[in-house]
Amino acid sequence: MIKNVYGENLTSFTVKVRRQASPDSQSYWEAFNIPYQADLNVISVLQQIAKMSKNAKGESTTPVAWDCGCLEEVCGACTMVINGRVRQSCSALVDNILDENNDVLRLEPMSKFPVIRDLVVDRSRVFRALQKIKAWVPVDGYYDMGAGPKQDRKRQEQAYPLSECMSCGCCLEACPQYLKVETQRESDETDEQFEDRKNAEYDKNFVGAHAINQAMLFNSNPTGKMISGERLDALTDEGGIQICGNAQNCVAVCPKEIPLTTSIAKAGRAATIHKIKKFFDSNEK
Amino acid sequence: MDSSETNFFRKHEFLIRRLHSLSGLLPVGAYMIVHLLTNASILNGVESFQNLVYQIHSLGKILWIVEWGFIFLPLLFHAGFGVVIIMGSKSNTSQYSYVANWRYRMQRITGMVALLFIGFHVLHMHGWFHVGFWKTFAHAIGMAQFSPYNAASTAGEAMQSTILMPVFYFVGIAACVYHLANGVWTMGITWGVWTTPQAQKRATIACAGLGGFVMIVAISALVGFCTLDTDKAQEREIEMYQESVNVGRIIENEEKLSKPAQKKIKRERRRK
């Protein structure tokens, strides 16, 4: 049983949620009182709030909007800032959090992405970065390309941890070099025009640790490395690896414990060699 | 839309950032180490330090090219672009108080301290520009205190002018040394020299060793100038100047002597 500050058994606890009705409205804090139960996670707390639809003052309120998918920390959709630290709400156990922080649970949307509503953010920049660095193995074509080259055991073991990335955005939220990019839609714009303008804006800014790591994953794949030069071109383009400031928060907050800083340093090395080769040998691709 | 100037910076962002990283070590960091080692020679005596300064000034008329080309311009680029980098970031140590994150933040804080310190230090000793009216003005406000042919005595006097000066210099130098040592560490990651956490840990130890060594050199120099008997040093420097001019080691140039030393030499000549 969790005790409160007076050493009594906890019967209820406060949840403060940073809420925002729409992308362009002001954010505000709303408090909720949740009856304590053992083994809650943050998702079940949010479900409880939706069920009550009453805040701590007893006023009726709209349910808090949030995103979730797998509920087992492999999809990244429910990522939010919990008591100041970015993590997945499905694997955030209330008992552990209350143990660290007396009686209060603070839930905020990630600060580096545009808020859609309450705890739901637009993470499209995360996926745009994966497009930019071509985070795939290029095998699409009109004919059978046959079996790919064999991968040796050692390389498989090195690649596996890098492949665990779920593009949740924790590394980006904690990165002091990754700043929020929010593009406002103009009234006379079509969906496509807005999308293009948004992507162009994303492309000018930092790709982030997750994308650098994916570039290294696919550059280590025997088939994937056929376009390794294109990936390094993207990584050394505007907003590329050069923006990294080596604060190393990414590796510290990664829920999958991916060796992100090792990938970044290896990408730095590959970029150094790639650029020197390109400068001295015009045939280098 | 964007002007062509910002487009240029955008297009060459990778190259500019890498040049910023490189310039921190070569020539700026390397120069700083040589500078501090030269200064620490004061502990060996006025003669050692003065001779090293003679050697530097033996470049004569091309000295300013070396000064601007290898020291001031790279330093201005490193500092100026450093400010741009700082403006494009947002520290979050209150939320994520990891050691590496503090090091990241300290790198930026010490960079700003170093910028202010070096700006003052160069004005204080060198005077920024060696052109007529500016030099007179700098002297008038108590700056441009260093005279190369009275190297030890003028540097000593500048350090001993107030008790705050050595304290200010200590803080400034400590910021520069941290910035260099931690900068070498981040440079190793940026260029891909040390990649794994284990290698980065070993590199941290090596960089801390480098920082510790440079700091000892710096403190030696600081103590040397703060405890110097400047009157005695000046006498010796005047002797050295006259002898060196006689044997042709240096070319006669009273501009490079301090004002009191110039007067003393004139008085001596009159007596003869």
HADDOCK unambig.tbl for C-alpha pairs under 7 A between the chains (distance, minus, plus):
assign (segid A and resid 84 and name CA) (segid B and resid 95 and name CA) 5.94 0.50 0.50
assign (segid A and resid 85 and name CA) (segid B and resid 95 and name CA) 6.79 0.50 0.50
assign (segid A and resid 176 and name CA) (segid B and resid 89 and name CA) 5.63 0.50 0.50
assign (segid A and resid 176 and name CA) (segid B and resid 90 and name CA) 4.90 0.50 0.50
assign (segid A and resid 176 and name CA) (segid B and resid 91 and name CA) 5.21 0.50 0.50
assign (segid A and resid 176 and name CA) (segid B and resid 92 and name CA) 6.31 0.50 0.50
assign (segid A and resid 177 and name CA) (segid B and resid 88 and name CA) 6.96 0.50 0.50
assign (segid A and resid 177 and name CA) (segid B and resid 89 and name CA) 4.75 0.50 0.50
assign (segid A and resid 177 and name CA) (segid B and resid 90 and name CA) 6.51 0.50 0.50
assign (segid A and resid 236 and name CA) (segid B and resid 14 and name CA) 5.72 0.50 0.50
assign (segid A and resid 237 and name CA) (segid B and resid 14 and name CA) 6.79 0.50 0.50
assign (segid A and resid 238 and name CA) (segid B and resid 10 and name CA) 5.94 0.50 0.50
assign (segid A and resid 238 and name CA) (segid B and resid 11 and name CA) 6.43 0.50 0.50
assign (segid A and resid 238 and name CA) (segid B and resid 13 and name CA) 5.89 0.50 0.50
assign (segid A and resid 242 and name CA) (segid B and resid 14 and name CA) 5.59 0.50 0.50
assign (segid A and resid 242 and name CA) (segid B and resid 17 and name CA) 6.20 0.50 0.50
assign (segid A and resid 246 and name CA) (segid B and resid 104 and name CA) 6.69 0.50 0.50
assign (segid A and resid 246 and name CA) (segid B and resid 186 and name CA) 6.32 0.50 0.50
assign (segid A and resid 247 and name CA) (segid B and resid 100 and name CA) 5.48 0.50 0.50
assign (segid A and resid 247 and name CA) (segid B and resid 101 and name CA) 4.58 0.50 0.50
assign (segid A and resid 247 and name CA) (segid B and resid 104 and name CA) 4.95 0.50 0.50
assign (segid A and resid 248 and name CA) (segid B and resid 100 and name CA) 6.02 0.50 0.50
assign (segid A and resid 248 and name CA) (segid B and resid 101 and name CA) 6.48 0.50 0.50
assign (segid A and resid 249 and name CA) (segid B and resid 101 and name CA) 6.35 0.50 0.50
assign (segid A and resid 262 and name CA) (segid B and resid 195 and name CA) 4.91 0.50 0.50
assign (segid A and resid 262 and name CA) (segid B and resid 196 and name CA) 5.00 0.50 0.50
assign (segid A and resid 262 and name CA) (segid B and resid 197 and name CA) 6.94 0.50 0.50
assign (segid A and resid 265 and name CA) (segid B and resid 189 and name CA) 4.98 0.50 0.50
assign (segid A and resid 265 and name CA) (segid B and resid 190 and name CA) 6.16 0.50 0.50
assign (segid A and resid 265 and name CA) (segid B and resid 192 and name CA) 4.79 0.50 0.50
assign (segid A and resid 265 and name CA) (segid B and resid 195 and name CA) 4.84 0.50 0.50
assign (segid A and resid 266 and name CA) (segid B and resid 192 and name CA) 5.66 0.50 0.50
assign (segid A and resid 266 and name CA) (segid B and resid 195 and name CA) 5.97 0.50 0.50
assign (segid A and resid 268 and name CA) (segid B and resid 190 and name CA) 5.37 0.50 0.50
assign (segid A and resid 268 and name CA) (segid B and resid 191 and name CA) 5.24 0.50 0.50
assign (segid A and resid 268 and name CA) (segid B and resid 192 and name CA) 4.89 0.50 0.50
assign (segid A and resid 269 and name CA) (segid B and resid 191 and name CA) 5.31 0.50 0.50
assign (segid A and resid 269 and name CA) (segid B and resid 192 and name CA) 3.75 0.50 0.50
assign (segid A and resid 269 and name CA) (segid B and resid 193 and name CA) 6.88 0.50 0.50
assign (segid A and resid 272 and name CA) (segid B and resid 191 and name CA) 6.19 0.50 0.50
